[in-house]
Amino acid sequence: MMGQVETASAVKGFDLDIYFPEGLIGCEEWQHFVLEADPATAPVLVMRSLDEPAVSFLVTDPYLICPDYRFELGEADAAALEAASPDDVAVLCILNVQLSPSPPLPQRGEETEGEGVVITANLLGPLVIHKATGRARQVVLANSNYSAHHVVAGDRGADLEPAPLPAGREGG
């Protein structure tokens, strides 16, 4: 194993085109991206595809969602990234924004609640980026309890607050 990767402040000052030689999982044809930062939406960044202009992803530092987020970057992943040290890489996670499930249709005269928005983070499949070269890889954290749908925020009530990690959970 290369070493434990911690993610705090992973993308400060990061200004590179990003290249995923193998593409993203399920989207192998999308390999070239650029990160776009807007102070109004910080700490969320937009990772825009250069291969398919209509495609972009919201990404952020997973440390901001899960302060103890860390994992072991395997030798094969480190070699593919040409990373010699955990300090060589930045880690991001993809955010998903979805309309929450609709409540049952109201009966005549009942008030309705609008659909809410739920934001989840893919902590199971982080994006690992070499900070000097922009070479990147989406890794799947085998033997991990992290979720691909970790709830970050929602507007349908207290049940949509960020989900705490189970006690004793460790990435890796």
C-alpha positions in Angstrom: 0.0 0.0 0.0 1.2 3.5 -0.8 -0.1 5.0 2.4 -3.1 6.5 4.0 -4.7 9.3 2.0 -6.3 12.2 4.0 -8.1 14.9 2.1 -8.2 18.1 4.0 -7.7 21.1 1.7 -7.0 18.8 -1.2 -7.9 21.3 -3.9 -6.7 24.7 -2.7 -4.9 26.4 -5.6 -5.6 23.4 -7.9 -5.6 24.6 -11.5 -5.0 21.8 -13.9 -6.8 20.0 -16.6 -7.7 16.5 -15.3 -7.1 13.4 -17.3 -8.7 10.0 -16.5 -6.9 7.5 -18.8 -9.6 4.9 -18.0 -12.5 7.4 -17.9 -15.0 7.4 -15.0 -16.6 4.2 -13.9 -19.5 3.6 -16.3 -18.4 6.5 -18.5 -15.1 5.3 -19.9 -15.3 7.7 -22.9 -15.2 10.8 -20.6 -11.5 11.2 -19.9 -10.7 15.0 -20.0 -12.0 17.4 -17.5 -11.4 20.8 -16.1 -12.2 22.0 -12.5 -14.1 25.3 -12.3 -14.3 27.2 -9.0 -16.8 29.9 -8.2 -16.5 31.7 -4.8 -20.3 31.8 -4.6 -20.5 28.0 -4.6 -17.4 27.2 -2.6 -16.5 24.6 -1.5 -18.3 22.9 -4.3 -16.5 22.8 -7.7 -17.7 22.0 -11.1 -15.8 19.2 -13.0 -16.7 19.9 -16.6 -16.0 17.4 -19.3 -13.9 18.5 -22.3 -14.9 15.4 -24.2 -18.7 16.0 -23.9 -19.5 19.7 -23.3 -23.0 18.9 -21.9 -21.5 16.8 -19.1 -20.4 18.2 -15.8 -20.2 17.0 -12.2 -20.4 18.8 -8.9 -17.5 17.7 -6.7 -16.0 18.6 -3.3 -13.4 17.6 -0.8 -14.8 14.5 1.0 -13.1 15.7 4.2 -15.7 18.5 4.4 -18.5 15.9 4.5 -16.7 13.3 6.6 -13.9 14.8 8.7 -12.2 11.4 9.3 -12.5 10.3 5.7 -9.3 8.4 4.7 -8.3 5.3 2.9 -5.3 3.3 1.7 -4.4 4.0 -1.9 -3.3 0.7 -3.4 0.0 0.2 -5.2 -1.7 -0.4 -8.5 -3.7 2.9 -8.2 -0.6 4.8 -7.0 1.4 3.4 -10.0 -1.4 4.3 -12.5 -1.3 7.9 -11.1 2.5 7.9 -10.9 2.2 9.0 -7.3 5.1 8.4 -4.9 3.4 9.7 -1.8 -0.1 10.4 -0.5 1.0 14.1 -0.6 1.1 13.9 -4.4 -2.6 13.4 -4.7 -5.9 15.4 -4.2 -9.1 13.6 -3.5 -12.6 14.7 -4.5 -16.0 13.1 -4.4 -18.9 13.4 -6.8 -22.1 15.0 -5.4 -25.5 13.9 -6.7 -28.5 16.2 -6.5 -31.9 14.6 -6.8 -35.5 15.4 -6.2 -36.6 13.5 -3.1 -39.4 11.0 -3.6 -42.8 12.6 -4.0 -45.3 12.2 -1.2 -48.6 10.4 -2.1 -51.0 12.5 -4.1 -53.1 14.7 -1.8 -56.8 14.4 -1.4 -59.0 17.2 -2.4 -58.6 20.2 0.0 -55.3 18.9 1.5 -52.2 21.0 1.4 -49.2 19.6 -0.5 -45.6 19.7 0.1 -43.3 20.5 -2.8 -40.7 18.0 -3.8 -37.5 18.4 -1.9 -33.9 18.1 -3.0 -31.5 15.5 -1.6 -27.8 15.8 -2.0 -25.6 12.7 -1.6 -21.9 12.2 -1.9 -20.1 9.2 -3.4 -17.6 8.4 -0.7 -17.1 4.8 -2.0 -15.7 5.9 -5.4 -13.5 8.9 -4.8 -11.6 10.7 -7.6 -7.9 10.7 -6.9 -5.9 13.3 -8.8 -2.1 13.7 -9.1 -1.7 17.4 -8.1 1.3 18.0 -10.4 0.2 16.2 -13.5 -3.6 16.1 -13.5 -3.5 12.4 -14.1 -6.6 10.9 -12.3 -8.4 7.8 -11.4 -11.7 6.9 -9.9 -11.1 4.2 -7.3 -13.5 1.9 -5.6 -12.8 1.4 -1.9 -13.1 -2.3 -1.6 -13.6 -3.6 2.0 -15.0 -0.2 3.0 -18.1 0.8 4.8 -18.3 4.1 2.9 -21.4 4.7 0.8 -21.9 5.7 -2.7 -25.0 7.6 -1.5 -23.9 9.3 1.7 -26.7 11.9 2.5 -25.2 15.4 2.8 -28.2 17.6 2.8 -31.9 17.8 2.0 -34.9 20.1 2.5 -37.6 17.7 3.5 -36.9 17.7 7.2 -34.6 16.5 9.9 -34.5 13.0 8.5 -32.3 14.4 5.7 -29.5 15.8 7.8 -26.1 14.5 7.1 -25.9 10.9 8.0 -23.3 10.1 10.7 -20.8 7.3 10.0 -21.4 4.2 12.2 -19.2 3.9 15.2 -15.9 2.2 14.5 -16.1 2.7 10.8 -12.8 2.9 9.0 -12.2 3.4 5.3 -9.9 1.1 3.5 
